Every structure is written in structure tokens, then in C-alpha cells.
Amino acid sequence: MDKEILEHGFSWNRRRFLSTMGMGVGSLALGSLLMPDLFSNGGIEEGLTPGIPHFAPKAKRVIYLFQNGAPSQQELFDYKPKLREMNGKEMPPSVRGNQRLTGMTANQAHFPLVGSFVDFKQYGNSRAWISDLLPYTAKIADELCIIKSMYTEAINHDPALTFLQTGSQQGNRPSMGAWLSYGLGNENKNLPAFTVLLSRGVGNGQGVYSKLWSNGFLDSIHQGVQFSKGEDPVLYLRDQEGMDRKARRDMLDNIAELNELSYQEFGDPEIAAKVKQYEMAYRMQTAVPEVMDLSKEPDDIVKLYGPECLVPGTFAANCLLARKLSENGVRFVQLYHQGWDQHGNLPFEIAKQAKDVDQASAALVTDLKQRGLLDETLVIWGGEFGRTSYTQGTLEKDNYGRDHHPRCFSIWMAGGGVKPGIVYGETDELGYNIIKDPVHVHDFQATVLNQLGLDHKKLIFKHLGRRYRLTDISGEVVKGIIS
């Protein structure tokens, strides 16, 4: 029977497998070993073989350093000397046009331009302009693909963040990490394919919610697993007091038998997914503490990331954990760093935020490269939209703010088969509109999937009579950034 299963592989469906193998935990365990994605729902029916990409991938995994709250591109990557020259002057109506504004500035009588308080210099072979706020990032300029022409339709934080993560401004859709788990499966069966880490800086922090790492309508095994900074990095993972490993194993076996009976009667794939989650949790009890232990990191790595990397819950610590998770086969590691929503007091707050993330972000890229992992790991850094070229409220020296601006913003990518040391896209001289190589959110998502060997038009899931995909009905791979 083992040979037959191996030969026929995914031509078997769940019901046929269970009915042929007979009932009992043994069949579930054997199925998990021989057909790891046996219990994923939708892949076989939709023509996708889980765990096998559509074409040869250039990357195996993703680390997404999401800067929640929307960093101001004018202070970080989009150098605009003309904006500084015109500081205090009114935004030309011809530039602003009839573009949508938020409720915070729509009723402003005037829109005074505000140039950046910070200086820029050129770095690397690309001569990329990078802010003095990011000295460590500047040192890795030749590893970065800086995209200055990202844009989105969403103008407020929650829909914009949800759009970038799930491809829809509304909730209840699978996140990018869930789609990758569904399409590619798991590299390490002792760890989840998709993990989430949270940190917070000094500025105004927009909320992040579990819908951002939801599995949506995909099987629940694909949802992101949030790791916390406490003694229990994954809630409810630790055995209760008085329970040993054998008792735990016996309990899971009994639960599996009951779930198998329910599955035979109702055929609900979520029942099988639940069995798989229980087994994953059991294996994670050993794997997670080992991965989360940073005490054994050598001094040169601590120096590279900075001393805060040993402080649980900081951005630096999460970057180091992201490297460890990624090198242990976690498919998608999602970091959220809150505090970039600078409607006022921007010079002070963005300087603090930049200091929080600069060294560790650059260290992660450097660390991956020196371990030979950067080529197979796609690192992404950026927020949900950009910031206006005019100030919110009155212009005060060194105490201005910027409103939301979906028309253009900057991100960077490194490794994973993207071209290193390039700047892609261009905005006008005031940094308000894109004038070259626009990159929509769906284009960005299509490109990320492409780097992992997935065709965004074929990575689909049928739900309630409709075929869904991460990029909805649009999106094109940005070929100009692919090496």
C-alpha cells in the first residue's frame, strides 16, 4: 500500500485515502508522512499540486519587515531638493489635481509645501539617494532594489494595510503568507510555514489585527502563527502542569480518533486540518523554544544587530528571530513595526523610528548574505502608503507633519532574485506624482509570488462559486527588478 500511495501521489483524495487505509490514528499518521499536504483543501481540485511551484523559483522564503503607519518617503529614500527650495510655498493646484484627500487635510485652506529637514547622500554603484537617518541601510545600498514608485488606492491605514497584506481592502481574505503556505507547503514540519512578530516604536502606532495574518477561506493550517515576547512565545503551546509528553501524546491520539470519526461522517476538511494543527503544536513544543533562544548567538552577531537584539519584543530581536526562523525553513516571516504615523512632530519621531530599525534591517540582509541565504530569501521593507509633500496643519520649523498619500511611496527589496543595487521608478520634482515605472500593490504581490515560483494568475482557490487569488483580477510581474 505504501508503494501504491507513493506512485499515485496526489491523484488520491482525502476520502479515498481514509476509506482505503481504514480508520484509526495510524492511517492519519501514515498519510501525514507520505502525503504531507493530504489535508489541504482546494489545491488538488484547482489544479495546483501543493508544495510544487509552477516554475523554478528564485527564492524559497520571504521576510517582510512591514513598517506600520507609513514612513515618509521624503525623509528616507525620495530625495527632493526642489521641495526644500519651495518650502512654505503653496502646493501648485496643477500638481495636486483632483486627487482624493483624507478628512484630516481635505478642509485645509492652504497646502504649504515642506522640504525634508534631513540631508541625503548618494551610495553604492546605483548612486541611490539615502537619508542621513539611515546610515546602516546606506552601507548595504548595493544589495537593495529601491522602488520609489509604489502606489495604492487606499487612503486610510486599515484598508491600505489590509490591501497590501491580503490583496483586498476588506477583511476575511487570505494573507500573502497564507497564500504561500497554501501554494508551497511547509519546509520544516516542526514549525509553521507562516509566522508573525510584532514590535512598536516611539511614534503614533496604528493597530495591527489578526485579520492581517488570517487564512481567510483557506484551510486554517495556513494561518499565521503569532510569536510573542513572553515566556510562552506561542500561547497555549506548553503542556499544563502535571502533564508529561506521554500523557500529551495519548490525549492527541484520542482526539485524533474522535476527529477521524467526525470526518468520516461529515467530510469537513476543517476537521482534518484541526488534527494537523494539533500535531504541529506537539512538534512545536520542542522546536519553538530552540529557535526562540537568542542566548547562544555569538558576540559578532549581537554586535551586528545591536544590543537591543537581546531584548525580547524589540525590532532588532525580531529581525534576528526572523533570520533564525527563515534558516529553519519557515516559509514566510512577517514583522510589523508600529509607530510611523507622523501627522505632527515628524522630525523628532521619524528620527527615533529610523534609529529603531536601521541597524537591524541592514544587519538582517548582511547576516543572510554571509550565511549564503540571501539569494534564496526575499527581504522586503516598507509601509502601506506614502506621505504628502505638503504639511498637515500649519508649517512650523522642525515640527511639521505629513498626511497620508497613496499616490506614491518607497519600499526596498533585497535578495530572492531581485536586482541588487538599483533604483526603480521615479516621482516628480515635488515627490507627489509618479512619472516613471509605476508599481501597483497587485504588481508588487504578483512579483513576490513570481520570485517563489508561483504564477499569481494560477494560484487560485474556489470559494462560494468564485475563483479567488491574491492579486484579484489584476497585477503584472515587475520584470524590470528581476535579475
C-alpha positions in Angstrom: 0.0 0.0 0.0 2.9 2.4 0.8 4.3 1.9 -2.7 0.9 2.5 -4.3 0.4 5.7 -2.4 3.9 7.0 -3.4 3.4 6.1 -7.0 0.0 7.7 -7.3 0.7 10.7 -5.0 -1.8 13.5 -5.4 -4.2 11.6 -7.6 -5.7 10.3 -4.3 -8.2 12.4 -2.5 -8.8 12.5 1.3 -11.9 10.5 1.4 -10.5 7.7 -0.8 -7.3 7.6 1.3 -9.1 7.3 4.6 -11.6 4.8 3.4 -8.9 2.6 1.9 -6.5 2.8 4.7 -9.1 2.1 7.3 -9.9 4.1 10.4 -7.5 4.9 13.2 -4.7 7.2 14.1 -2.3 5.0 12.2 -3.8 6.0 8.8 -3.7 9.7 9.7 0.0 9.4 10.8 0.9 7.5 7.7 -0.9 9.9 5.5 0.9 12.8 7.1 4.2 11.2 6.4 3.6 10.1 2.9 1.4 12.9 1.7 2.2 16.0 3.8 -0.5 18.1 2.1 -3.2 15.4 2.1 -5.4 17.6 4.2 -5.1 20.9 2.3 -8.4 21.8 0.8 -8.7 23.1 -2.8 -5.3 22.6 -4.2 -5.9 19.3 -6.0 -9.3 20.3 -7.2 -8.0 23.6 -8.6 -5.1 22.1 -10.5 -2.4 23.0 -8.0 -0.1 20.4 -6.5 0.7 21.8 -3.0 4.4 22.1 -2.3 5.4 22.2 -6.0 5.8 25.6 -7.6 4.5 26.4 -11.1 8.1 27.1 -12.3 11.6 27.2 -11.0 11.7 29.6 -8.0 14.4 32.2 -7.4 13.6 32.3 -3.7 12.4 29.8 -1.1 11.1 32.1 1.6 10.2 35.7 2.5 11.0 38.0 5.4 8.7 41.1 5.3 9.7 44.0 7.5 6.5 45.9 7.5 6.8 49.5 8.7 3.2 50.0 10.0 1.9 53.6 9.8 3.5 54.6 6.5 7.1 56.0 6.7 7.6 59.4 5.0 9.5 58.7 1.7 10.6 62.3 1.6 12.7 61.8 4.7 14.1 58.4 3.8 14.5 57.5 0.1 12.9 60.0 -2.2 15.3 63.0 -2.2 13.6 66.2 -3.4 15.8 69.3 -3.3 13.1 71.2 -5.2 10.7 70.6 -2.3 13.2 72.1 0.1 13.6 75.1 -2.2 9.9 75.7 -2.3 9.5 75.2 1.5 6.4 77.2 2.7 5.1 77.9 -0.7 1.6 76.7 -1.8 1.3 73.3 -3.5 0.5 74.0 -7.2 -3.1 73.0 -7.9 -1.9 71.5 -11.2 0.3 69.0 -9.2 -2.4 68.1 -6.7 -5.2 68.0 -9.2 -8.4 66.4 -8.0 -6.8 63.6 -6.1 -8.6 62.3 -3.0 -7.5 63.7 0.4 -8.2 62.4 3.9 -10.6 64.0 6.2 -7.6 65.4 8.1 -6.5 67.8 5.3 -9.4 68.0 2.9 -10.7 71.1 4.6 -7.3 72.9 4.9 -7.4 76.3 3.4 -3.8 76.1 2.3 -1.3 73.4 1.4 2.2 74.7 2.2 5.0 72.5 0.8 7.5 71.3 3.3 11.0 70.2 2.4 12.8 67.5 4.4 14.7 68.5 7.5 17.3 65.8 6.8 20.1 65.6 4.3 20.7 62.9 1.8 23.8 61.4 0.2 24.4 59.0 -2.7 25.6 55.5 -2.1 26.6 52.3 -4.0 27.0 51.7 -7.7 23.5 52.9 -8.3 24.3 56.2 -6.6 21.0 55.8 -4.7 20.0 58.8 -2.6 19.6 57.6 1.0 18.8 59.8 4.0 21.3 60.5 6.8 18.7 58.9 9.1 19.6 55.5 7.7 23.4 55.2 7.9 23.4 51.4 8.2 21.0 50.9 5.3 23.2 53.2 3.2 26.1 50.7 3.7 24.1 47.9 2.0 22.9 50.1 -0.9 24.4 47.7 -3.4 22.2 44.9 -2.1 19.0 46.9 -2.3 16.4 47.3 -5.0 14.7 50.6 -4.0 11.3 51.1 -5.6 10.2 54.7 -5.4 7.0 54.3 -7.5 4.7 52.2 -5.4 1.1 53.3 -5.3 -2.3 52.1 -3.9 -5.9 53.2 -3.9 -6.4 53.0 -0.2 -6.0 56.3 1.7 -6.5 55.2 5.3 -4.3 52.9 7.3 -6.5 49.9 8.0 -7.7 49.4 4.4 -4.3 50.2 3.0 -2.5 47.7 5.3 -5.2 45.1 4.6 -4.8 45.6 0.9 -1.1 45.1 0.9 -1.3 42.0 3.1 -4.4 40.3 1.5 -5.0 41.9 -1.9 -8.3 43.4 -0.7 -9.2 46.4 1.3 -11.9 44.4 3.2 -11.0 41.7 5.6 -11.7 37.9 5.6 -9.2 37.2 2.7 -6.1 35.1 3.0 -2.9 37.0 3.7 0.1 36.7 1.5 1.8 34.4 3.9 -1.3 32.1 3.9 -1.3 32.0 0.1 2.4 31.0 0.1 1.7 28.3 2.7 -1.2 27.0 0.6 0.8 27.1 -2.7 4.2 25.8 -1.5 3.5 23.9 1.7 6.0 23.8 4.6 9.7 23.2 4.5 10.0 22.3 8.2 7.2 20.1 9.6 8.2 21.1 13.2 7.5 24.8 12.6 4.6 26.7 10.9 5.0 27.9 7.4 3.9 31.4 8.3 4.9 33.3 11.5 4.2 36.8 12.8 6.3 39.0 15.0 5.2 42.4 16.5 7.2 45.4 17.8 6.5 49.0 18.5 8.5 52.2 18.2 8.0 55.7 19.8 5.6 57.3 17.4 1.8 57.0 16.9 1.1 53.3 16.4 -1.6 52.2 14.1 -3.2 48.9 15.1 -2.4 45.5 13.7 -5.0 42.8 13.8 -5.1 39.0 13.4 -7.0 39.5 10.1 -3.7 40.6 8.6 -2.3 37.1 9.0 -5.6 35.2 8.5 -6.1 32.2 6.4 -9.4 33.6 5.2 -11.2 30.9 3.3 -8.1 28.7 3.0 -7.7 25.8 5.5 -6.9 27.0 8.9 -3.5 25.3 8.8 -2.3 28.2 6.6 -3.0 31.0 9.1 0.0 32.9 10.5 1.2 31.9 14.0 2.0 34.9 16.2 5.1 34.6 18.3 5.1 36.8 21.4 7.9 38.2 23.6 6.9 36.4 26.8 7.9 33.1 28.3 5.4 31.4 26.1 6.1 32.7 22.6 3.1 30.7 21.3 0.1 30.8 23.5 -1.3 27.5 24.8 1.6 25.6 23.4 3.1 24.5 26.7 1.7 21.4 28.5 -0.3 22.0 31.6 1.3 21.4 34.9 1.3 17.7 35.7 1.1 16.6 32.1 4.1 14.7 30.6 4.9 14.1 27.0 3.3 10.6 27.1 0.1 11.9 28.5 0.0 14.6 25.9 0.6 12.1 23.1 -2.2 9.8 24.4 -4.6 12.7 24.6 -3.8 13.8 21.0 -4.2 10.2 19.8 -7.6 10.0 21.4 -8.7 13.4 20.0 -7.5 12.3 16.5 -9.6 9.2 16.7 -12.7 11.2 17.6 -11.9 13.8 14.9 -11.5 11.0 12.3 -14.9 9.6 13.2 -16.4 13.1 12.6 -14.5 13.5 9.4 -15.8 10.1 8.1 -19.3 11.2 8.9 -19.3 14.9 7.7 -16.3 15.1 5.3 -15.5 18.6 6.6 -11.8 19.4 5.7 -11.5 21.6 8.7 -11.7 18.5 10.9 -8.6 17.1 9.2 -6.9 20.5 9.4 -7.5 20.6 13.1 -5.8 17.2 13.5 -2.9 18.6 11.6 -2.7 21.7 13.8 -2.7 19.5 17.0 0.2 17.5 15.6 2.0 20.7 14.6 1.6 22.1 18.1 3.0 18.9 19.6 6.1 19.1 17.4 6.5 22.9 18.0 6.8 22.3 21.8 10.4 21.2 21.1 11.3 23.3 18.0 10.0 26.7 19.1 12.0 27.1 22.3 15.2 26.2 20.5 14.6 28.7 17.7 13.5 31.5 20.0 16.6 31.2 22.2 18.9 34.0 21.4 21.3 33.5 24.2 23.6 31.3 22.2 24.2 33.9 19.4 27.9 34.8 19.1 29.2 38.2 20.0 29.8 39.3 16.4 26.1 38.7 15.6 24.9 40.6 18.6 27.2 43.5 17.6 25.9 43.3 14.0 22.3 43.7 15.1 22.9 45.9 18.0 22.5 45.2 21.8 18.7 45.6 21.6 18.6 42.3 19.7 18.8 40.5 23.1 15.8 42.4 24.4 12.6 40.4 23.6 10.0 42.2 21.6 12.2 44.8 20.0 12.5 45.2 16.3 16.2 44.2 16.5 15.3 41.0 18.4 12.6 40.2 15.9 14.9 40.7 12.9 17.3 38.2 14.5 14.5 35.8 15.2 13.3 36.2 11.6 16.7 35.1 10.4 16.6 32.0 12.7 13.1 31.2 11.6 13.9 31.6 8.0 17.0 29.4 8.1 15.0 26.8 9.9 12.6 26.6 6.9 9.7 29.0 7.9 8.3 30.0 4.5 7.0 33.5 5.4 8.1 35.6 8.3 6.1 38.7 8.8 7.3 41.5 11.1 5.1 44.5 12.0 6.8 47.6 13.5 4.4 50.2 14.7 4.9 53.9 15.1 5.3 55.5 11.7 2.1 57.5 11.6 3.6 61.0 11.8 0.9 63.6 11.3 2.8 66.0 13.6 6.2 66.3 15.2 7.6 64.3 12.3 11.3 65.3 12.6 11.6 64.1 16.2 9.5 60.9 15.7 10.9 59.7 12.4 14.5 60.1 13.7 13.6 57.8 16.6 11.8 55.3 14.4 14.7 55.2 11.8 17.1 54.6 14.6 14.9 51.7 15.9 15.0 49.9 12.6 18.1 51.0 10.6 20.8 48.9 12.1 18.8 45.7 12.5 17.3 45.9 9.0 20.7 46.2 7.4 22.1 43.5 9.7 19.5 41.1 8.6 20.5 41.5 5.0 24.2 41.2 5.9 23.6 38.2 8.1 21.7 36.4 5.4 24.3 37.1 2.8 27.2 35.9 5.0 25.3 32.7 5.7 24.7 32.1 2.0 20.9 32.6 2.5 20.2 35.9 0.8 19.9 34.5 -2.7 17.1 32.3 -1.6 15.4 34.7 0.8 13.4 37.7 -0.3 13.6 40.6 2.2 11.0 43.4 1.9 11.0 46.7 3.8 8.2 49.3 3.6 4.8 50.6 4.7 1.2 50.8 3.4 1.4 54.1 1.6 3.4 57.3 1.5 3.2 60.9 2.9 2.2 64.2 1.4 4.6 66.8 0.1 2.6 69.4 1.9 2.3 69.8 5.6 -0.7 68.8 7.7 -1.8 71.9 9.6 0.4 74.9 9.9 4.0 74.8 9.0 6.3 75.2 12.0 10.1 74.9 11.8 11.2 71.4 12.7 7.7 70.4 13.9 5.7 69.6 10.8 3.7 66.6 9.9 2.6 64.9 6.7 -0.8 63.4 5.8 -1.5 60.0 4.1 -0.5 59.9 0.4 -1.4 56.8 -1.6 -0.2 58.2 -4.9 3.4 57.2 -4.4 5.7 55.7 -1.8 9.0 53.9 -1.4 10.0 50.4 -0.4 13.1 48.3 -0.8 13.7 44.6 -1.5 16.8 42.5 -1.3 17.9 39.0 -2.2 15.5 36.4 -3.6 16.3 37.0 -7.2 15.6 40.8 -7.4 18.3 43.0 -9.0 20.7 44.4 -6.4 21.9 47.9 -6.4 19.2 49.5 -8.4 16.6 52.3 -8.1 13.3 51.6 -9.8 10.6 54.2 -10.6 10.6 58.0 -10.3 8.3 60.7 -8.9 8.0 64.3 -9.9 10.3 67.1 -8.5 7.9 67.6 -5.6 7.5 63.9 -4.8 3.8 64.0 -5.3 3.1 62.0 -8.5 4.8 59.1 -10.3 6.3 60.0 -13.6 8.1 56.7 -14.4 7.6 53.0 -13.9 4.5 52.9 -11.6 4.2 49.7 -9.4 0.7 49.0 -8.1 0.2 46.9 -5.0 -1.1 44.0 -7.1 2.1 44.3 -9.3 4.2 44.0 -6.2 2.2 41.0 -4.9 2.5 39.3 -8.3 6.3 39.8 -8.3 6.7 38.4 -4.8 4.8 35.3 -5.8 6.8 35.1 -9.0 10.1 35.0 -7.2 8.9 31.9 -5.3 7.9 30.1 -8.5 4.2 30.9 -8.4 2.1 32.3 -11.2 -0.3 34.8 -9.5 -2.9 34.1 -12.1 -2.8 30.3 -11.4 -2.6 30.5 -7.6 -6.3 30.3 -7.1 -8.9 29.0 -4.7 -12.6 28.4 -5.4 -14.8 29.8 -2.7 -18.6 30.4 -2.8 -18.6 29.9 -6.6 -15.8 32.4 -7.3 -12.1 31.8 -8.1 -10.1 34.0 -5.8 -6.4 34.9 -6.0 -4.1 37.3 -4.0 -4.0 39.8 -6.9 -7.7 39.7 -7.5 -8.2 40.4 -11.3 -5.1 42.5 -12.0 -1.4 42.7 -11.4 1.7 42.2 -13.6 5.1 41.0 -12.6 7.6 43.9 -12.5 10.2 42.4 -14.8 12.5 45.4 -14.5 13.5 44.5 -11.0 14.1 40.8 -11.6 17.7 39.6 -12.1 
